[in-house]
């Protein structure tokens, strides 16, 4: 029979797992889920400092996503390399580390303590890992009651990290699924679904969605339409037409920034949108847009079979996107008409 203390511990543990289970199943918003899990860690373990570090898949460095008990502003720009310190070693090896006394751990890195003035005494660091993929590291440091963390708490935190890893995996799967739904299968450009979402953000200025709204953002857009695309399909076959579309998208992508957006909005019609901070930046982006399109146009004429395209460019606030689309569409068709009357143009 369990003692009253053991019974209370068992009850608290069941409540912890039940709460985390509800958090994971209640939302697909990863930030919301992680905030909830980290708050449960705070309540259960009573640490002086607790944090979640995310592993950047590009740089392979760890950075802080959540940090409590220390000034987040002082650690938000800290990056830990693979194997650097305890968290870096956990991320590199995928294995948890429990250090009751930091003075006995030669792998400890004082980088965060030196930046924040915090003094680490004991630490549990566990990987957020799902099917051998490490998403990050959860750390708890120093108990507020100054007692040491226990082996049981070490095992419990590892279990919680497994829950967090499931949340990461589910969120990534959801994001990838949504990305597929917003992407044109043939070219890899965004499709009309993504464009409609963008248009909603450009029109929405309600207070609850202000952070997501792009209404006042400055943009430069270009409507692009292949010339005599039907002749490519009729004379060279639809596979050649498909190759021409993919070639155009590939060459545009090589020249635009990561934050710029390229959409396929019709069979052979595309929309390129560049986002800017202000009108001064937009003036330079207008020139850049023109240069990119003219450069790619010269490349399409060297393609086999050669082809060309017409385009119209407009700039303004994102809230005027529909109007800008209409105006650039007219300019694009005017350019087509000029080519029909002057084939050498």
N, C-alpha and C positions, 0 to 999 in steps of 0.2 A: 504494500500500500504506500502511495506517495505521501511524503511529509507535506505539511501546509506550504512550506517554501517551494518545494519541488512542484507541487500542484499549481502554485501561482506562476512559476516560470513556464510550465507547460501551457497554461492558459494564455499567458502573454505571447508565447511563441505562435500559438494557433491564431491569435488575433492578428499578429504581424503578417503571417502568410495569407490570411484571409483578406486583409486590407490591401496587400500588394496584388493579390489575384484580382480584386475588384478594380484596382487602378489600371492594370494592364488591359483588362477587357472592356473598360469604360470609354476608351478613346483610341484614335489612331494618330493623335498628335504627340509625337515623340517628346517634345519639350515638356508638355503637360504631364506625361507619364513619368518622366525622369524626376521632375520636381516632386511629384507625389512619393516616389520611391525614396528619394533622398530625405524627405521629411519623416518618413517612417523609420529610416535609419537613425535620424536624430532622436526620435522619441524612444526607440528601443535601446540604443547603445549609450546614449547620453555622452557623446564625445565632445571634446573641446573644439575640434576642428574636423569637418568632414567635407569631402569633395569628390567630384566626378571629373575625370580627365578623358577627353576624346582623342582617339588615334586618327590623325589626318592620313587618309589613304594615299595622298599624293606625296607629301613630304615625309611621311612615316614618323612624324613627331607627335608628342602628346601636348595637348593644350587644355586649359581649364574651361569646362562648360558650367559647372556649379562649384562654388567654393563658399562654405559657411564657417564662421568663426574667425575668419581673416578678411581683410579688405580685398574684395574681388578686383577692384580697379588696379591694385598693385600686382596682381598675379595674372591678369587676363592676357598679357602679352608674353608671358613666360612660355618657352618651348623646351621640352625635354627630348633629347635624342634617344634612339633605341639603346637600351642598356644603361642609360644615365640615371643614377640613383635607384631607389627601390621601385618607384612607379615605372621607370624606364625598363628595368629588368623584368618586371611582371608583364609589361606589354610585349617585350621581346621573346620571353620564354612561354608566355601563356600560363604561368604557374603562380599561385598565390604566395605571399610572403607575410609571416607574422613575426614581428620583432618586439618582444616585451620591453627591451631596453636598447634604445638607439645607440648608446655608447659602445655596444658590442657588435654593431653592424658596420663593417667597413664600406659597404656599398651605398650607404646613406649619402645623399647629395644635399648640402645645406643651401642650395640656390634659393628655394622658396623662403626658408627661414631668414636668410640674409636680406631678402627683399621686403619681407613683412615685419620682421622683428619678433616673429613667433618662435617659440622654442619647442621643438619636437622631442618627446621623451619616449613614447612607444607608438607603434603603428601597426595597423593591419591594412594590407594592400591586396586587392583581389582583381583578377581580370574579368572584364565583361566580355565573355567569349561564347560564341555559338557555332558549333560544327567546325571547330578549329580556326574560325575567323575572330580575331580580337578587335572589338570595337572601342575599347577604352579600359580604364582602371578606376575602381572605387577605393578610396582611402578613408580610414577613420584614424584620428590621431589624438592621443591623450584622453583619458576619461576625466570628466569634471570632478568626480569624487576622488581622483588621484589613485584609484585602485588600478591594477593591471587588467588588461583585457585577458579573457580566458580562451582556452582551446575550443570550448563550446561556441563562444562568440565568433571565433575564427571560422568555424564550420558554418555557422548561421549566415555570416556575411557572404561567404562563398555561395550559399544557396540563393541569397538575395541577388547577387550579381548574375546568377543564371537566369533569374526572372527578368532582370534588366536587359540581358542579352537577347531574350526572346522578344522583348519590346523593340529593341534595335532591329532585329531581323524582320519582324512583322512590319515595322515602319518602312524599312528599305524595300521590302517586297511590294508594299502598297504604293510607294513612290515610283517604283519601276513600272508597276501595272498602270498607274495613272499616266506616266510618261509615254508608254506604248499607246495608250488611248489618245494622246495628244499629238502623236507623231505620224507623219505620212510614211507608209510602209516602203514605198519605192525609193524615195530620195532621202529619208531621214530628217527632212525639214519638219517644222511644226505644221499642224493641220488646222482646219477651221475651228475645231473644238477649242484649241489653245487660243486662237485669235478671238473667239467669242468671250473667253474668260478674261483676256486682256482688255477687251472693249468694256466689259462690265467694270473692271477696276478703273478704267479711264473715266467712266461716267459717275462712279460712286464717290460721293463726298459726304456721306453720313458720318456722324461723329464716332459711331462704334466701329466703323471701318476706315477711319482716317489714315491709320498706319499702312493699310494695304492699298489705299487709293493712289492712283497715278495721275489724277485729273490735271494737276498743275505742273506735272513733269514736262520737260521740253524734249521733243522728238524730231528726228528727221526720218522720213519714210520714202521708199521707192517702190513703185509698182513695176514689175518686170514681166514682159510677155514675149515668148519666142515668136519670131517671124516665120510665117508659112510653115508652121509645125506639121500641118496635115500633109504637106508635100514630103516631109521627111518620112513619115509613116507610110505614105502611099508608094514612094519610090525606093525606100531602103528597108522597110519593114518596121513593125512596132518595137522590136528589140533595139533597133537603132535609135528610135525615138526615146525609148527609156534610157539608153546610154547618154543621150544628149541632155536629158533632164538631170540625171545624176552628175554629169560632168559640170553643168552649170552650178548646181548646189555645192559640189566639192570645191570648185574654184572660188566661189563667194565665201564659203566658210574659212578657207585658208587666209582670207584677207580681213575678215571682220573680227571684232573683239568678242570675248566670251559672253558679255552681257547683251550684245546685240542679238536680235531675233530674226530668223528667216522662216517664212511660212510658204507652204504651197497652198494657194487659195483657189486654184482651178486646174484644169488639165495641164496647161502649159503656162500658167500665170503664177507669179510669186510676189511676195511682199517682204521687203527688208526694212526693219525698224531699228534705228539707233537711238539710244537714250542718252540725254545730256543733262548737265546740272543747271545750266543757265543759257541765256540767249547768246552770250559771247562764245561759249563752247560750241553752240549749235552752228554758228557761222563757219567755224573751222570744219565741223562735221559735214556741212553741206558740200564743201569742197572735197572732203575725203570721200563722201558717197559718190560724187561724180567721177573722181579718179578711179575708185574701185570698179565701178560699172564699166568705164571705158577700157580699163585694163583687162577685165574679164571678157568684154566684148571682142577684143583683139585675139584672145585665146580661142574663143568659140569658132572663129573663122579658120583656125588651124586644125580644128577637130575633124574627124572622119566619121560621117560626112560633115562638111562645114555647115554652120548655122549662125544665125544672129538673133538679136533680141532688141526690143524697144523698151524704153523706160520713161517714167515721169517721177520727178522728185518734188517733195513739198516738206515744209517744216512748220512747227507750231507747238501749241500745248496739246498734251495727250487727250484732254477733254474734247478736242476738235478732231479726233482721229477719223471719224466717219466722213467729215467734210474734207479732210486732207486726202483720204482715200479717193473720194470722188474727183477732186481736182487733179491728183497725180494720174488717175486713170484717164482723164481727158487728155492730159499732156502726153501720156504714153500713146494713145490712139492718134493724136496729131502727128507724132513722130513716125508712126507706121504709115500714115497717109503721105508724108513727105518722101519716104523711101519708095513708095509705090510710084510716085510721079518722077522721082529722081533715083533710079536704082543704084547709082554710084555713091549716094549719100550714106 
